[in-house]
Amino acid sequence: MPTASAIRGSRRACAHCGLPVTVVSPLPESAELYCCHACRLVAVIIGRQQQGEHSWNLLRLGLGALLAMNIMMISLLLYSGGIESELIHPFRLVLLTLAVPSLAILLPPFLVGAARELAAKKMSLHALIAAGSLSAFAISAVNAVRGAGEIYFDTATMLPVLVTVGKILEATAKGRAAELLRSLESLLPATALLMSTAGASEVGIEALQPGDLVRVRAGERIAVDGSIVEGTSTIEEAAFSGEFLPRLCRPGDKVIAGTVNGTGPLLVQAERTGGELLLHGIIELIEDAWQNPSRSERIAERAAALFIPAVLIIAGGSLLGWSVSGNPGQALLSALSVLVVACPCTMGIATPLATSLAIARAARAGVVVRGGRVMEQLADTDLVFFDKTGTITSGYPVLQQILMLDPLLEKDELLGRLAALESASEHALGRAVIAVAGAMGVETGAASQVLVRPGSGISGTVLWRGVAKKVSAGTGSFVEGGAGSGDPEGICTTIDVAWEGKLRGRLLLADSLRPDAAGCVKALHGRGIATVLLSGDRFPAAAAVAEQVGIGRVEAPRDPAQKLQAVLAAVSSRRTVAMVGDGINDAPALAAAQAGIALGAGMDLAKQAGNVVILSGRLQQIPWLIDLGKKTGSIIRGNFAWSFAYNAVALAAAAAGMLHPL
């Protein structure tokens, strides 16, 4: 997989499954690496390698397995008895003759792997399989030639066959995680319709630059991250957000490369192209997550590194013990049994495999998790801090009430003049006013000489139905004739509107709740997880929102530094903390929490401070993600327990001479 080839120190990624590979010696960046022989074989089987190497590797695997199966059949015939004594020795020599080419075909990948790991001062399954298979072959070859003693050619040859088959199944499972990246890459179209002064031309997407205008026909995939300049359509974004209902987009709305234009033609101005696309950012984050081992993975790696020497010591001890007791035949048999039954796979492989599959599953649901360690911390979360604006609430003000303070004034004139004035502003409150005026069908005037004072208000001359008046709108202290807040409880935001020295009306607006906010909080409480609202807004407004969604503890007003201190205090008191915010304004608190969850990162994915990014912005995915972390942890703990129990029993029985290496 080409996207997984970036070098990060001495760590590279497997070209099949994307899991980390340790590089022992410098290799060119274009060289494909595999974490195990089975990943290489699966790449061969699905045709991802060159044709010559593909055919040769398949021929080797098939021929080696065929010889091993013939050895097994002849061995079963010898074990069953009933063969004339003068034929036994020739049959044993036939087995020796078949075993030599079989092992020459099957064993080299294990020998090469063992040699590389020994050069890196590591030991793994490769060394164990090579030692067990070669030991079985050596004992059997000597006994076959001298015509006495037991032979284990079937064990020597079938051991690498069975391990290879098992590893192929494992590599296929690992490949499911890597398939996510390949499916994401396939979302981009190969070409785009570039609009220029010379007309329209079909170009490869690699030729597109920021600022280019791209025409997207209905049913086509969008090739750039950018803004709609012309047209209205529905956009299917399920691959990014997990939301299967298409989103209605109009001029000014953002669109993402790889999404599908549904119903109408669009003209999109490119803002990001090539390697800067959000899609490539997601792929890089997932690859980085796979390169970032969790605590369990590090424990598994250390355990696997100690396991192989321990097995060799047990085998050597068994050999010495039985030899001293005067039973050399049993000594060889027990030592060989120890080498054959040992299984470090669940420790060294299943743990990172479980984590990688969990990260891939989260990504399919539109959640980017930056590393296995974060997945573990999500599972342990017992306290969640929420920002208010843009997190619990939608971040889009909604008109609650219009107070007409001039009995002779029509509501249409108040809204018409105010909407004309606000059309020169980018403030969210202004956009809310314009939306209300449009929905009510109010005629909007024309504004000129507009002056915007951030944090206070806006003023200018508005021509409405042929009459020009100087209008001011904003806070009570800014507006001519204003008289302070019209919301004594401090829950709503007010806009006073005045002209000719007289206050004409007042609009009350409030932020709307996210539809899944209350359900998310309830789900977290049901899991025994505490919640706190951290808000920079006034306490009455924050408390009102908290009451609506079921959060019992409110800290407000809090600036970014105070939010950071709240998170650090909880972490220092041994709580496992998740912070949920917009990913930009709450960056310090997100970075300080064990799990920083950023909602709706959109175009600025790479700039987010959170180590979890929920692309859809749906709060309901937070309890689901915590459950996924818990399930992953349960699988990992089960792998550890099973591996320990199996190896403890099997190795003890083999060393005691209770198991036969067949």
C-alpha positions as CSV (number, residue, x, y, z in Angstrom):
1,M,0.0,0.0,0.0
2,P,1.8,3.1,-1.2
3,T,0.4,5.4,1.4
4,A,1.9,3.4,4.2
5,S,5.5,3.8,3.0
6,A,6.5,7.0,4.8
7,I,9.5,6.5,6.9
8,R,9.2,7.5,10.6
9,G,12.6,6.9,12.1
10,S,13.3,3.2,12.1
11,R,9.5,2.4,11.8
12,R,7.9,1.6,8.5
13,A,4.4,0.3,7.8
14,C,3.5,-3.1,6.3
15,A,2.6,-2.8,2.7
16,H,-0.4,-5.1,3.2
17,C,-1.9,-4.4,6.6
18,G,-0.3,-1.1,7.7
19,L,1.0,-2.3,11.0
20,P,4.4,-1.1,12.1
21,V,7.6,-2.8,10.8
22,T,11.0,-2.3,12.3
23,V,13.7,-1.6,9.7
24,V,17.0,-3.2,10.6
25,S,19.0,-1.7,7.7
26,P,18.4,1.4,5.6
27,L,16.0,0.7,2.7
28,P,14.8,2.9,-0.1
29,E,11.5,4.6,0.5
30,S,10.0,2.9,-2.5
31,A,10.8,-0.6,-1.2
32,E,7.7,-2.5,0.0
33,L,8.0,-4.0,3.5
34,Y,5.9,-6.6,5.2
35,C,5.4,-7.3,8.9
36,C,5.4,-11.0,8.4
37,H,5.8,-13.7,5.7
38,A,2.0,-14.2,5.6
39,C,1.3,-10.6,4.7
40,R,3.7,-11.0,1.7
41,L,1.9,-14.2,0.7
42,V,-1.5,-12.5,0.9
43,A,-0.2,-9.7,-1.2
44,V,0.9,-12.3,-3.7
45,I,-2.4,-14.2,-3.6
46,I,-4.5,-11.1,-4.3
47,G,-2.1,-10.0,-7.0
48,R,-0.5,-6.9,-5.4
49,Q,3.0,-7.9,-6.5
50,Q,4.7,-8.1,-9.9
51,Q,3.5,-11.0,-12.1
52,G,6.9,-12.9,-12.1
53,E,7.2,-12.9,-8.3
54,H,3.5,-13.6,-7.9
55,S,3.7,-16.8,-9.9
56,W,7.0,-18.0,-8.3
57,N,5.8,-17.5,-4.7
58,L,2.5,-19.3,-5.4
59,L,4.4,-22.2,-7.0
60,R,6.7,-22.4,-4.0
61,L,3.9,-22.4,-1.5
62,G,1.9,-25.0,-3.4
63,L,4.8,-27.3,-4.0
64,G,6.0,-27.2,-0.4
65,A,2.6,-27.8,1.0
66,L,2.0,-30.7,-1.5
67,L,5.3,-32.4,-0.4
68,A,4.4,-31.9,3.3
69,M,1.0,-33.5,2.8
70,N,2.5,-36.5,1.0
71,I,5.0,-36.8,3.9
72,M,2.1,-36.7,6.4
73,M,0.2,-39.5,4.4
74,I,3.2,-41.8,4.3
75,S,3.9,-41.1,8.0
76,L,0.4,-42.1,8.9
77,L,0.9,-45.3,7.0
78,L,4.0,-46.1,9.0
79,Y,2.3,-45.2,12.3
80,S,-0.6,-47.4,11.6
81,G,1.6,-50.5,11.4
82,G,0.9,-53.6,9.2
83,I,3.9,-52.8,6.9
84,E,6.4,-55.5,6.3
85,S,9.6,-54.8,8.2
86,E,11.9,-54.8,5.2
87,L,9.8,-52.0,3.7
88,I,10.0,-49.6,6.7
89,H,13.5,-48.5,6.1
90,P,13.0,-47.6,2.4
91,F,9.8,-45.7,3.4
92,R,11.8,-43.7,6.0
93,L,14.4,-42.8,3.3
94,V,11.6,-41.7,0.9
95,L,10.3,-39.4,3.7
96,L,13.8,-38.0,4.1
97,T,14.0,-37.4,0.3
98,L,10.7,-35.6,0.3
99,A,11.4,-33.6,3.4
100,V,14.6,-32.0,2.1
101,P,13.0,-30.1,-0.8
102,S,9.9,-29.4,1.2
103,L,11.9,-27.6,4.0
104,A,14.1,-26.0,1.4
105,I,10.9,-24.4,0.0
106,L,9.0,-23.7,3.2
107,L,11.6,-22.8,5.8
108,P,13.7,-19.9,4.2
109,P,11.1,-17.2,5.1
110,F,11.3,-18.2,8.7
111,L,15.2,-18.5,8.6
112,V,15.5,-15.0,7.0
113,G,13.0,-13.5,9.5
114,A,14.9,-15.1,12.4
115,A,18.3,-13.8,11.1
116,R,16.9,-10.3,10.7
117,E,15.5,-10.2,14.1
118,L,18.7,-11.7,15.7
119,A,20.6,-8.9,13.9
120,A,18.3,-6.4,15.6
121,K,18.8,-8.3,18.9
122,K,15.2,-9.6,18.9
123,M,13.6,-13.0,18.8
124,S,10.1,-14.0,17.7
125,L,8.0,-16.7,16.2
126,H,10.4,-17.1,13.2
127,A,13.2,-18.3,15.5
128,L,10.9,-20.7,17.3
129,I,9.4,-22.3,14.2
130,A,12.9,-22.5,12.5
131,A,14.4,-24.1,15.7
132,G,11.5,-26.6,16.1
133,S,11.3,-27.6,12.4
134,L,15.1,-28.0,12.0
135,S,15.4,-30.0,15.3
136,A,12.6,-32.4,14.2
137,F,14.3,-32.8,10.8
138,A,17.8,-33.3,12.2
139,I,16.6,-36.0,14.7
140,S,14.5,-37.7,12.0
141,A,17.3,-37.6,9.4
142,V,19.8,-39.2,11.7
143,N,17.3,-41.9,12.7
144,A,16.3,-42.5,9.1
145,V,19.8,-43.1,7.9
146,R,20.8,-45.4,10.8
147,G,17.5,-47.3,10.6
148,A,16.6,-46.9,14.3
149,G,14.7,-44.5,16.5
150,E,11.6,-42.3,15.9
151,I,11.2,-40.0,12.9
152,Y,9.3,-36.7,12.8
153,F,9.4,-35.6,9.2
154,D,5.7,-34.9,9.3
155,T,6.2,-32.5,12.2
156,A,9.2,-30.9,10.6
157,T,7.4,-30.1,7.4
158,M,3.8,-29.6,8.5
159,L,4.8,-27.1,11.3
160,P,5.8,-24.4,8.8
161,V,2.8,-25.2,6.6
162,L,0.3,-24.9,9.4
163,V,1.9,-21.8,10.8
164,T,2.0,-20.2,7.4
165,V,-1.7,-21.0,6.8
166,G,-2.5,-19.5,10.2
167,K,-0.5,-16.4,9.5
168,I,-2.3,-16.0,6.1
169,L,-5.6,-16.0,8.0
170,E,-4.2,-13.5,10.4
171,A,-2.8,-11.3,7.6
172,T,-6.2,-11.4,5.9
173,A,-7.8,-10.1,9.1
174,K,-5.1,-7.4,9.4
175,G,-5.8,-6.5,5.8
176,R,-9.4,-5.6,6.7
177,A,-8.0,-2.6,8.6
178,A,-5.7,-1.6,5.7
179,E,-8.7,-1.9,3.3
180,L,-10.1,1.2,4.9
181,L,-7.2,3.3,3.6
182,R,-7.5,1.8,0.2
183,S,-11.2,2.5,0.1
184,L,-10.6,6.1,1.2
185,E,-8.0,6.6,-1.5
186,S,-10.4,5.3,-4.1
187,L,-13.0,8.1,-3.3
188,L,-11.0,10.7,-5.2
189,P,-11.9,11.0,-8.9
190,A,-9.0,10.7,-11.5
191,T,-10.0,13.9,-13.3
192,A,-11.9,17.1,-12.8
193,L,-13.5,19.7,-15.1
194,L,-11.3,22.8,-14.7
195,M,-13.0,26.1,-15.7
196,S,-10.8,29.0,-17.0
197,T,-11.0,32.0,-19.3
198,A,-10.3,29.6,-22.2
199,G,-13.2,27.4,-21.3
200,A,-13.7,24.0,-19.7
201,S,-11.0,21.3,-19.8
202,E,-10.7,17.9,-18.3
203,V,-7.5,17.6,-16.2
204,G,-6.0,15.2,-13.8
205,I,-6.7,16.1,-10.2
206,E,-2.9,16.4,-9.5
207,A,-2.9,19.5,-11.8
208,L,-5.4,21.4,-9.7
209,Q,-4.2,24.3,-7.5
210,P,-5.9,26.4,-4.8
211,G,-8.0,29.1,-6.3
212,D,-9.0,27.0,-9.4
213,L,-12.7,26.8,-10.3
214,V,-14.0,23.3,-10.8
215,R,-17.3,22.3,-12.4
216,V,-18.9,19.3,-10.7
217,R,-21.8,17.6,-12.5
218,A,-24.6,15.8,-10.7
219,G,-23.5,12.3,-9.7
220,E,-19.7,13.1,-9.9
221,R,-17.3,13.0,-7.0
222,I,-15.8,16.3,-5.9
223,A,-12.0,16.6,-6.6
224,V,-11.1,19.5,-4.2
225,D,-11.8,20.8,-0.8
226,G,-13.4,24.2,-1.3
227,S,-16.4,26.5,-1.3
228,I,-19.5,26.4,-3.6
229,V,-19.5,29.5,-5.8
230,E,-22.5,28.6,-7.9
231,G,-25.3,26.1,-7.7
232,T,-27.4,24.2,-5.1
233,S,-27.2,20.5,-4.6
234,T,-27.2,17.7,-2.1
235,I,-23.8,16.2,-1.1
236,E,-23.4,12.6,0.1
237,E,-20.8,12.6,2.9
238,A,-21.3,9.2,4.5
239,A,-17.7,8.1,4.0
240,F,-16.5,11.1,6.1
241,S,-19.2,11.7,8.6
242,G,-21.0,8.3,8.9
243,E,-24.2,10.3,8.2
244,F,-26.1,8.6,5.3
245,L,-28.6,11.4,4.7
246,P,-27.2,13.9,2.1
247,R,-26.5,17.5,3.1
248,L,-28.1,20.3,1.2
249,C,-25.4,22.8,0.1
250,R,-25.7,26.3,-1.3
251,P,-23.2,29.0,-2.5
252,G,-20.7,29.7,0.3
253,D,-21.0,26.2,1.9
254,K,-17.8,24.1,2.2
255,V,-17.4,20.8,0.4
256,I,-14.9,18.0,0.7
257,A,-13.0,16.1,-1.9
258,G,-14.2,12.5,-2.3
259,T,-17.9,13.3,-1.5
260,V,-20.6,12.9,-4.2
261,N,-22.5,15.7,-5.8
262,G,-26.1,14.5,-5.7
263,T,-28.7,16.5,-7.6
264,G,-27.4,19.6,-9.4
265,P,-24.3,21.0,-11.1
266,L,-21.9,23.0,-8.9
267,L,-19.1,25.4,-9.4
268,V,-16.5,25.0,-6.6
269,Q,-13.5,27.1,-5.9
270,A,-10.6,25.0,-4.7
271,E,-9.1,25.9,-1.3
272,R,-7.1,22.7,-0.8
273,T,-5.7,20.3,-3.4
274,G,-3.2,17.4,-3.6
275,G,-1.6,16.3,-0.4
276,E,-3.4,19.1,1.6
277,L,-6.9,17.5,1.1
278,L,-8.9,16.5,4.1
279,L,-9.0,13.0,2.8
280,H,-5.2,12.7,2.8
281,G,-5.1,14.2,6.2
282,I,-7.5,11.5,7.5
283,I,-5.3,8.7,5.9
284,E,-2.1,10.2,7.5
285,L,-3.8,10.4,10.9
286,I,-4.9,6.7,10.7
287,E,-1.4,5.6,9.6
288,D,0.1,7.7,12.4
289,A,-2.3,6.0,14.9
290,W,-1.2,2.6,13.7
291,Q,2.4,3.7,14.3
292,N,1.6,4.9,17.8
293,P,1.5,1.8,20.0
294,S,-0.8,1.6,23.1
295,R,0.3,0.6,26.6
296,S,-1.0,-2.9,26.0
297,E,0.9,-3.2,22.7
298,R,4.1,-2.2,24.4
299,I,3.5,-4.7,27.2
300,A,2.8,-7.4,24.5
301,E,6.0,-6.5,22.6
302,R,8.1,-6.9,25.8
303,A,6.3,-10.1,26.8
304,A,6.9,-11.6,23.3
305,A,10.5,-10.6,23.3
306,L,11.0,-12.4,26.7
307,F,8.9,-15.4,25.6
308,I,11.1,-16.9,22.9
309,P,14.3,-17.0,25.1
310,A,12.1,-18.5,27.9
311,V,10.9,-21.3,25.6
312,L,14.5,-22.1,24.5
313,I,15.6,-22.2,28.2
314,I,12.7,-24.6,29.0
315,A,13.5,-26.8,26.0
316,G,17.2,-26.8,27.0
317,G,16.3,-27.6,30.6
318,S,14.0,-30.4,29.5
319,L,16.7,-31.9,27.3
320,L,19.2,-31.7,30.2
321,G,16.9,-33.0,32.8
322,W,15.8,-36.1,30.9
323,S,19.3,-36.8,29.8
324,V,20.6,-36.7,33.4
325,S,17.8,-39.1,34.3
326,G,19.2,-41.6,31.8
327,N,16.5,-41.2,29.1
328,P,18.1,-39.5,26.1
329,G,15.3,-40.5,23.8
330,Q,12.7,-38.8,26.0
331,A,15.0,-35.8,26.3
332,L,15.0,-35.1,22.6
333,L,11.3,-35.8,22.4
334,S,10.4,-33.4,25.3
335,A,12.7,-30.6,24.0
336,L,11.2,-30.9,20.6
337,S,7.6,-30.9,22.0
338,V,8.4,-27.7,23.9
339,L,9.6,-25.9,20.7
340,V,6.5,-27.1,18.7
341,V,3.7,-26.3,21.2
342,A,5.0,-22.8,22.2
343,C,2.7,-20.0,20.8
344,P,3.6,-16.3,21.3
345,C,1.2,-15.2,18.6
346,T,-1.6,-13.9,20.8
347,M,0.8,-11.7,22.8
348,G,2.9,-10.3,20.0
349,I,0.3,-10.0,17.2
350,A,-3.3,-10.2,18.4
351,T,-2.9,-7.1,20.6
352,P,-1.9,-4.6,17.9
353,L,-4.3,-6.4,15.5
354,A,-7.2,-5.7,17.9
355,T,-6.2,-2.1,18.3
356,S,-5.8,-1.5,14.5
357,L,-9.1,-3.1,13.7
358,A,-10.8,-0.8,16.4
359,I,-9.2,2.3,14.9
360,A,-10.3,1.2,11.4
361,R,-13.9,0.6,12.6
362,A,-14.0,4.0,14.2
363,A,-12.7,5.6,11.0
364,R,-15.5,3.9,9.0
365,A,-18.0,5.6,11.4
366,G,-16.4,9.0,10.8
367,V,-14.2,9.1,13.9
368,V,-10.5,9.5,13.6
369,V,-8.6,8.1,16.7
370,R,-4.9,9.1,16.9
371,G,-3.4,6.0,18.4
372,G,-4.0,2.8,20.3
373,R,-3.2,4.6,23.6
374,V,-6.1,6.9,23.1
375,M,-8.4,3.9,22.6
376,E,-7.3,2.5,26.0
377,Q,-7.9,5.9,27.7
378,L,-11.3,6.2,26.2
379,A,-12.2,2.9,27.8
380,D,-11.0,4.1,31.2
381,T,-12.8,7.5,31.0
382,D,-14.7,8.5,34.2
383,L,-15.1,12.3,33.7
384,V,-16.1,14.2,30.6
385,F,-15.8,18.0,30.3
386,F,-18.0,19.7,27.6
387,D,-17.6,23.1,26.1
388,K,-21.0,24.8,25.5
389,T,-21.0,26.9,22.4
390,G,-20.6,24.7,19.3
391,T,-20.4,21.6,21.4
392,I,-23.5,21.1,23.5
393,T,-25.2,23.8,21.4
394,S,-25.1,24.1,17.6
395,G,-23.2,27.4,17.6
396,Y,-25.9,28.9,15.4
397,P,-28.2,31.5,17.1
398,V,-31.9,31.2,16.7
399,L,-34.4,34.0,17.1
400,Q,-36.5,33.6,20.2
401,Q,-38.5,36.8,20.3
402,I,-39.0,40.2,18.6
403,L,-40.0,43.1,20.9
404,M,-41.6,46.0,19.0
405,L,-40.8,49.2,21.1
406,D,-42.3,51.6,18.6
407,P,-46.1,51.0,18.4
408,L,-46.3,52.9,15.0
409,L,-43.5,50.8,13.4
410,E,-44.2,47.7,11.3
411,K,-42.2,44.6,12.0
412,D,-41.3,44.3,8.3
413,E,-39.5,47.7,8.4
414,L,-37.6,46.8,11.5
415,L,-36.4,43.5,10.1
416,G,-35.8,44.9,6.6
417,R,-33.6,47.7,7.7
418,L,-31.7,45.5,10.2
419,A,-31.2,42.7,7.7
420,A,-29.8,45.2,5.2
421,L,-27.3,46.4,7.8
422,E,-26.3,42.9,8.9
423,S,-25.6,41.9,5.3
424,A,-22.3,43.8,5.6
425,S,-21.3,41.7,8.7
426,E,-20.0,38.2,9.0
427,H,-21.2,37.8,12.6
428,A,-23.3,34.7,13.5
429,L,-26.0,36.9,15.0
430,G,-26.2,38.9,11.8
431,R,-26.6,35.8,9.7
432,A,-29.4,34.6,12.0
433,V,-31.2,37.9,11.4
434,I,-30.8,37.7,7.7
435,A,-32.1,34.1,7.7
436,V,-35.2,35.1,9.7
437,A,-35.9,38.0,7.3
438,G,-35.6,35.7,4.4
439,A,-37.9,33.1,5.9
440,M,-40.5,35.7,6.6
441,G,-40.3,37.1,3.1
442,V,-39.4,40.5,4.3
443,E,-38.2,43.1,1.8
444,T,-34.5,44.0,2.5
445,G,-33.2,47.5,2.0
446,A,-29.8,48.6,0.8
447,A,-27.1,49.7,3.3
448,S,-24.2,52.1,2.8
449,Q,-21.5,53.8,4.9
450,V,-21.6,50.7,7.2
451,L,-19.4,50.8,10.3
452,V,-18.8,47.6,12.3
453,R,-17.5,47.8,15.9
454,P,-16.5,44.3,17.1
455,G,-18.2,43.3,20.3
456,S,-20.5,46.2,20.3
457,G,-22.6,46.6,17.2
458,I,-23.0,47.9,13.6
459,S,-24.3,51.2,12.1
460,G,-24.9,52.7,8.7
461,T,-27.4,54.3,6.4
462,V,-30.2,52.1,5.1
463,L,-32.5,52.8,2.2
464,W,-35.8,51.0,2.6
465,R,-38.8,51.6,0.3
466,G,-37.2,54.8,-0.9
467,V,-36.6,56.2,2.6
468,A,-33.0,56.5,3.9
469,K,-32.3,56.5,7.6
470,K,-29.2,56.1,9.8
471,V,-29.6,52.8,11.7
472,S,-27.6,51.4,14.6
473,A,-27.9,47.9,16.0
474,G,-26.1,46.0,18.8
475,T,-25.7,46.2,22.5
476,G,-27.7,48.6,24.6
477,S,-24.7,50.8,25.3
478,F,-23.8,51.1,21.6
479,V,-27.2,51.7,20.2
480,E,-28.6,55.3,20.2
481,G,-31.4,55.2,22.7
482,G,-30.6,51.7,24.0
483,A,-31.3,50.8,27.6
484,G,-29.3,47.7,28.5
485,S,-30.3,44.1,28.2
486,G,-33.9,43.1,27.5
487,D,-33.3,39.6,29.0
488,P,-33.0,40.0,32.8
489,E,-32.2,36.3,33.3
490,G,-29.1,36.7,31.0
491,I,-30.0,33.6,29.0
492,C,-30.6,35.3,25.6
493,T,-28.4,37.6,23.5
494,T,-30.1,40.8,22.6
495,I,-29.9,43.1,19.6
496,D,-31.2,46.6,20.1
497,V,-32.3,48.5,16.9
498,A,-32.6,52.3,16.8
499,W,-32.7,55.2,14.4
500,E,-33.4,59.0,14.7
501,G,-32.5,58.9,18.4
502,K,-35.2,56.4,19.3
503,L,-35.1,52.7,20.2
504,R,-37.4,50.9,17.7
505,G,-37.2,47.3,18.6
506,R,-35.2,44.5,20.3
507,L,-34.4,41.0,19.1
508,L,-33.7,38.1,21.5
509,L,-31.6,35.2,20.2
510,A,-30.3,32.1,21.8
511,D,-28.1,29.2,20.7
512,S,-30.0,26.0,19.8
513,L,-29.1,22.7,21.4
514,R,-27.6,19.9,19.4
515,P,-30.4,17.3,18.9
516,D,-28.3,14.5,20.4
517,A,-26.8,16.4,23.3
518,A,-29.2,15.3,26.0
519,G,-29.1,11.6,24.7
520,C,-25.3,11.7,24.8
521,V,-25.2,13.0,28.4
522,K,-27.8,10.5,29.5
523,A,-25.8,7.6,27.9
524,L,-22.6,8.7,29.7
525,H,-24.4,8.9,33.1
526,G,-25.8,5.4,32.4
527,R,-22.2,4.2,32.1
528,G,-21.2,5.8,35.4
529,I,-19.3,8.7,33.8
530,A,-19.6,12.2,35.3
531,T,-20.1,15.3,33.2
532,V,-19.2,18.9,33.7
533,L,-20.0,22.0,31.5
534,L,-17.1,24.4,31.0
535,S,-18.2,27.6,29.3
536,G,-16.9,31.0,28.5
537,D,-20.5,32.3,28.5
538,R,-22.3,33.9,31.4
539,F,-23.3,31.6,34.2
540,P,-27.1,32.0,33.7
541,A,-26.8,31.1,30.0
542,A,-24.5,28.1,30.7
543,A,-26.7,26.8,33.6
544,A,-29.8,27.0,31.5
545,V,-28.2,24.9,28.8
546,A,-26.7,22.4,31.3
547,E,-30.2,22.0,32.9
548,Q,-31.8,21.2,29.5
549,V,-29.3,18.4,28.7
550,G,-28.9,17.0,32.2
551,I,-25.4,18.2,33.2
552,G,-25.4,18.9,36.9
553,R,-22.2,20.7,37.4
554,V,-21.4,24.0,35.6
555,E,-18.2,26.1,35.7
556,A,-18.7,29.5,34.0
557,P,-17.5,31.9,32.8
558,R,-14.2,30.2,32.1
559,D,-11.6,31.5,29.6
560,P,-9.3,29.0,27.8
561,A,-6.6,29.2,30.6
562,Q,-9.2,28.5,33.3
563,K,-10.6,25.6,31.2
564,L,-7.1,24.2,31.0
565,Q,-6.6,24.5,34.8
566,A,-9.9,22.6,35.4
567,V,-8.8,19.7,33.2
568,L,-5.3,19.6,34.8
569,A,-6.8,19.6,38.3
570,A,-9.0,16.6,37.4
571,V,-6.1,14.7,35.8
572,S,-3.9,15.4,38.9
573,S,-6.7,13.9,41.1
574,R,-6.3,10.6,39.2
575,R,-9.4,11.0,37.0
576,T,-9.3,9.8,33.4
577,V,-10.6,12.8,31.6
578,A,-12.1,13.4,28.2
579,M,-12.6,17.0,27.0
580,V,-15.1,17.7,24.2
581,G,-14.8,20.9,22.3
582,D,-14.6,22.6,18.9
583,G,-10.9,21.7,18.5
584,I,-9.7,25.3,18.1
585,N,-10.9,27.6,20.9
586,D,-10.6,24.8,23.4
587,A,-7.2,23.6,22.2
588,P,-5.3,23.9,25.5
589,A,-7.9,21.9,27.4
590,L,-8.2,19.3,24.6
591,A,-4.4,18.8,24.6
592,A,-4.3,18.4,28.4
593,A,-7.1,15.8,28.6
594,Q,-6.2,12.1,28.2
595,A,-8.8,12.0,25.4
596,G,-9.3,15.3,23.7
597,I,-12.4,15.0,21.4
598,A,-12.8,17.6,18.7
599,L,-16.2,17.9,17.0
600,G,-16.7,18.6,13.3
601,A,-13.1,19.4,12.4
602,G,-14.0,20.0,8.8
603,M,-11.2,21.6,6.7
604,D,-8.8,22.2,9.6
605,L,-8.4,18.6,10.6
606,A,-4.6,18.7,10.7
607,K,-4.7,21.7,13.1
608,Q,-7.0,20.1,15.7
609,A,-5.6,19.8,19.2
610,G,-7.7,16.7,20.0
611,N,-6.5,13.2,19.7
612,V,-10.0,12.1,18.6
613,V,-11.8,13.9,15.8
614,I,-15.5,13.3,15.2
615,L,-16.0,14.4,11.6
616,S,-19.8,14.4,11.7
617,G,-19.9,16.4,15.0
618,R,-22.5,14.0,16.4
619,L,-22.2,13.8,20.2
620,Q,-24.0,10.4,20.2
621,Q,-20.7,8.9,18.9
622,I,-18.9,9.6,22.1
623,P,-20.6,6.9,24.3
624,W,-20.3,4.5,21.2
625,L,-16.6,5.3,21.0
626,I,-16.1,4.6,24.8
627,D,-17.9,1.3,24.3
628,L,-15.6,0.5,21.4
629,G,-12.6,1.2,23.6
630,K,-14.0,-1.0,26.4
631,K,-14.6,-3.9,23.9
632,T,-11.1,-3.6,22.5
633,G,-9.6,-3.6,26.0
634,S,-11.7,-6.7,26.8
635,I,-10.4,-8.5,23.7
636,I,-6.8,-7.6,24.5
637,R,-7.2,-8.8,28.1
638,G,-8.8,-12.0,26.8
639,N,-5.9,-12.5,24.4
640,F,-3.4,-12.1,27.3
641,A,-5.3,-14.5,29.6
642,W,-5.7,-17.2,26.9
643,S,-2.1,-16.9,25.8
644,F,-0.7,-17.2,29.3
645,A,-3.0,-20.1,30.3
646,Y,-2.3,-22.1,27.1
647,N,1.5,-21.6,27.2
648,A,1.7,-22.3,30.9
649,V,-0.1,-25.6,30.6
650,A,1.3,-26.7,27.2
651,L,4.9,-25.9,28.0
652,A,4.7,-27.6,31.4
653,A,3.1,-30.7,29.8
654,A,5.7,-30.8,27.0
655,A,8.7,-30.5,29.3
656,A,7.3,-33.2,31.5
657,G,7.1,-35.6,28.6
658,M,3.3,-35.7,28.5
659,L,3.0,-34.3,24.9
660,H,4.2,-35.8,21.6
661,P,5.4,-33.5,18.9
662,L,3.2,-34.9,16.2
